[in-house]
Each structure stands twice: as C-alpha cells, then as structure tokens.
C-alpha cells in the first residue's frame, strides 16, 4: 500500500506510516489504505497485536495533509485518481475507518511515537491502547486554531482517557503537550530515548502477543464497550465476554499448560 509498510512476525503486525519527508501527513492514499488495512488485520488469525509507528525521527504523524485533502474536500480540485475519488465520495466512512473511530477493532494496538503527533495523527494515536513515546515527542490538537474541530475521535476519546480538564485544555486551547506532561496525564505509558522507542514498543507488543488471541480481544472489547456505562451495564458486558472465553479451547489450554509447566499453545479457538 502506498506510504504504508506492514510486517508481521510472531503475532505482531508492525504498521509504519512511511511519508517521513511530509512528517507522515495522512494523504488520500494513506487514509484509504488504513481504512482497508484495519479490517484485514482484524480478520488475520496470524495477527494478535498491532504495533503502529511512523517512519523517521521527526514525526509519528503531523495529521491530515490539508494541502492535498482540503482542495478535494471543498471541490477546489477534482479527483484525479480512483483513490482520490473514493476519498471525495466516501469521505466520512474512510475517516472513521482509518482513525478507528468506532469500537469494532478489538485487537490490542501499541503505538511507538517519535517526534510530533498532532491533529489527525494524534487522533490515530488515541485509537491505540498502549503508547511508548520519545522524550522528544509532543502532542497537540490544532483544529480550533484553523476554524475546525478535532472530530476524528478526540472529543469522544480524550476526556475518557485523560480526564475533563486536561482534555479540554488540549481541545479548546490547542495546548502543545510535551512527553513528560503527557506521561503525567496518563496520555502515554512510558517515555524513553528516541533510539529506544521502537525496541521498547516491540518488546511490549511481543509480550502481549504471548496471550491467548480470544482472551486479548474479549478483554479489550469488555473495556471499550463498558467505558462510560453504569457499573451494572459494564458488568453485564464483562460477563458476556467472560462466557465466550470460558467456552474456548484456549481457556482449557492455559491452565493445563501451567500445571504441566510448559508454554501454552493457544489457537484462538
């Protein structure tokens, strides 16, 4: 796929945004590519965890490439390719799909963030579950400064992830947040040197991938679907997910492997 590199090994699919000369800004090809990629990864039995990162040292992603996407969106420029035509005619569905703006993707996602993660690039990161950031990383939602709002998931996700006051500071004041403040907010899990970001994130993804595939997806599903609900409703979702897991072959294999003092052989069934 144009500007996207996918490598799968030992249950981990590493997805890299590969447009470093443009700070990994998301153009039509990347947005359509991501929207098509996520369902494929969801259905791939060889993928237990996704590791998402950006190529180069300067950026995870600088957001949507407004120079190419805005003229298409406003009709100032007519689409020249099939991908651009899809961007124009299926715009909202592609944005929703590319930025995982929904609750349907239940495989764990680890983000490795170097440099900036702003606007839609920041919103893509918000769709991840665990974040490893460089000590040189920073985070920002700039939309209100451009007469827009961050509608790629930030207004729904951010207050749930870092609390009302911190979220509103980022959304309304467009505050630039450095790595250490992001850590104190709970926006990222760890801050490490730039050279260690990818190795630490890869190690985290590999350790997650050692878990049972069905248990991983159902655990994430219970957390995502239960977020914001009252406790009784959240407990009901937890119970439903638990019932599915306990009926699986993996739920029998895990304890058996523990008693036999061997590594479990999970199949996702």
DOMAR-937806 format. One record per residue (C-alpha): residue in one letter; z, x, y. Coordinates in steps of 0.25 Angstrom, whole numbers, padded with zeros to 4 digits, always signed. Each point is the difference from the previous one (the first is absolute). Example, Ala and Ser with C-alpha at 12.3 -4.5 7.8 and 13.67 -1.06 7.14 Angstrom:
REM residues 2
A+0031+0049-0018 S-0002+0006+0014 
REM end
This chain:
REM residues 269
X+0000+0000+0000 X-0003+0005+0014 X+0012+0007+0006 X+0009-0003-0011 X+0003+0009-0012 X+0007-0005-0012 X+0006+0009-0011 X+0008-0006-0012 X+0009+0009-0008 X+0012-0003-0009 X+0001-0015+0005 X-0001+0004+0015 X-0012-0004+0008 X+0000+0009+0012 X-0008-0007+0011 X-0004+0009+0012 X-0006-0004+0013 X-0011+0010+0003 X-0004+0000+0014 X+0008+0011+0006 X-0009+0003+0011 X+0002-0014+0006 X+0015+0000-0004 X-0003-0008-0012 X-0003-0012+0009 X-0004-0012-0008 X-0015-0004+0002 X-0007-0011-0007 X-0003+0008-0013 X+0015+0004-0001 X+0005-0014+0002 X-0010-0006-0010 X+0002+0011-0010 X+0016-0002+0001 X-0002-0015-0001 X-0008+0002-0013 X+0008+0011-0005 X+0014-0007-0001 X-0004-0011-0010 X-0006+0011-0009 X+0012+0008+0000 X+0009-0012-0002 X-0009-0003-0013 X-0001+0014-0005 X+0010+0002-0012 X+0000+0015+0002 X+0006-0001+0014 X+0015-0002+0001 X+0002+0005+0015 X-0009+0002+0012 X+0002+0012+0009 X-0006-0002+0013 X-0003+0011+0010 X-0009+0005+0011 X-0009+0013+0000 X+0004+0011+0009 X+0012+0004+0008 X-0001-0008+0012 X+0000-0015-0005 X+0003-0010-0010 X-0009-0009+0007 X-0002-0003+0015 X-0003-0015-0003 X-0012-0008+0002 X-0012+0008+0005 X-0002-0009+0012 X-0012+0008+0005 X-0008-0006-0012 X+0007-0012-0004 X+0003-0007+0014 X-0015-0001+0004 X-0003-0006-0014 X+0011-0010+0001 X-0004-0004+0014 X-0015-0001-0003 X-0003+0011+0010 X-0007+0007-0011 X-0007-0006-0012 X+0004+0004-0014 X-0010+0011-0005 X+0005+0001-0015 X+0005-0009-0011 X+0014+0005+0002 X+0000-0003+0015 X-0006-0014-0003 X+0012-0002-0010 X+0009+0005+0011 X-0005-0010+0010 X-0001-0012-0009 X+0012+0002-0009 X+0009+0007+0011 X+0013-0007-0003 X+0000+0001-0015 X-0004+0015+0001 X+0011+0003+0009 X+0010-0008-0008 X-0005+0007-0013 X-0001+0014+0006 X+0014+0000+0006 X+0006-0007-0012 X+0004-0012+0009 X+0006-0008-0011 X+0009+0000-0011 X-0009+0001-0012 X-0001+0015-0002 X+0013+0003-0008 X-0003+0015-0005 X+0009+0010+0007 X-0006+0007+0012 X+0005+0014+0005 X-0005+0004+0014 X-0001+0015+0004 X-0001+0001+0015 X-0004+0012+0008 X-0003-0001+0015 X-0002-0013+0006 X+0001-0014-0006 X-0004-0010+0011 X-0005-0014+0002 X-0007-0005-0013 X+0003+0014-0006 X+0015-0003+0002 X-0002-0014-0006 X-0007+0006-0012 X+0012+0009-0002 X+0009-0013+0001 X-0006-0005-0012 X+0006+0011-0008 X+0013+0000-0007 X+0005+0015+0001 X-0004+0009+0012 X+0000+0015+0001 X-0002+0005+0014 X-0003+0014+0006 X+0010+0005+0011 X-0012-0001+0009 X-0004-0014-0003 X+0002-0011+0010 X-0002-0015+0000 X-0005-0010+0010 X-0005-0014+0002 X-0009+0001+0012 X-0007-0014+0000 X+0007-0007+0011 X-0004+0011+0010 X-0014-0004-0003 X+0001-0015+0001 X+0002-0002-0015 X+0011-0002-0010 X+0003+0007-0013 X-0005-0011-0009 X-0003+0009-0012 X+0014-0003-0006 X+0010+0006+0010 X+0005-0012+0006 X+0004-0006-0014 X+0004+0013-0007 X+0006+0009+0011 X+0013-0009+0004 X+0003-0001-0015 X-0001+0015-0003 X+0007+0006+0012 X+0007-0012+0007 X-0003-0008+0012 X+0004+0009+0012 X-0008+0012-0006 X-0012-0008-0004 X-0001-0007+0014 X+0001+0014+0007 X-0012+0005-0008 X-0008-0013+0002 X+0003-0004+0014 X+0003+0013+0007 X-0010+0008-0009 X+0010+0011-0001 X-0004+0013-0007 X+0010+0003-0011 X+0001+0014-0006 X+0003+0003-0014 X+0015+0002+0001 X+0002-0013+0007 X-0009-0007-0010 X+0010+0006-0011 X+0012-0006+0008 X-0007-0013+0001 X-0003-0001-0015 X-0015+0000+0003 X-0002+0012-0009 X+0008+0005-0012 X-0001+0015+0002 X-0004+0010+0011 X-0005+0014-0005 X-0009+0011+0005 X-0015-0003+0001 X-0003+0009-0012 X+0010-0007-0009 X-0004-0015+0004 X-0011-0001-0011 X+0008+0007-0011 X+0012-0008+0002 X-0007-0013+0001 X-0008+0004-0013 X+0013+0003-0007 X+0006-0013+0004 X-0013-0008-0005 X+0001+0008-0013 X+0014-0004-0002 X-0002-0015+0003 X-0012+0001-0010 X+0010+0003-0011 X+0005-0014+0001 X-0006-0012-0008 X-0012-0006+0007 X+0004-0014-0002 X+0014+0003+0005 X-0005+0007+0012 X-0009-0011+0004 X+0010-0011-0002 X+0011+0007+0007 X-0009+0002+0012 X-0004-0015-0001 X+0014-0005+0000 X+0004+0008+0012 X-0013-0003+0008 X+0000-0015-0003 X+0015-0002+0002 X+0001+0007+0013 X+0004-0009+0011 X+0004-0011-0010 X+0014-0006-0001 X+0007+0006-0012 X-0001-0011-0010 X-0016+0000+0002 X+0000+0015-0001 X+0009+0000-0013 X-0010-0010-0006 X-0012+0009+0003 X+0008+0012-0006 X+0003-0009-0013 X-0014-0003-0001 X-0004+0014+0000 X+0011+0004-0009 X-0004-0010-0010 X-0014+0006-0001 X+0005+0014-0001 X+0010-0003-0011 X-0011-0007-0008 X-0008+0013+0000 X-0002+0011-0010 X+0004+0010+0010 X+0014-0006+0001 X+0001+0002-0015 X-0006+0014+0001 X+0009+0006+0011 X+0014-0002-0006 X-0006+0004-0014 X-0005+0013+0006 X+0014+0002+0007 X+0007-0001-0013 X-0010+0009-0008 X+0001+0010+0011 X-0015+0001+0003 X-0009-0003+0012 X-0004-0015+0000 X-0014-0004-0003 X-0003-0011+0010 X-0013-0008-0001 X+0002-0011+0011 X+0001-0011-0010 
REM end
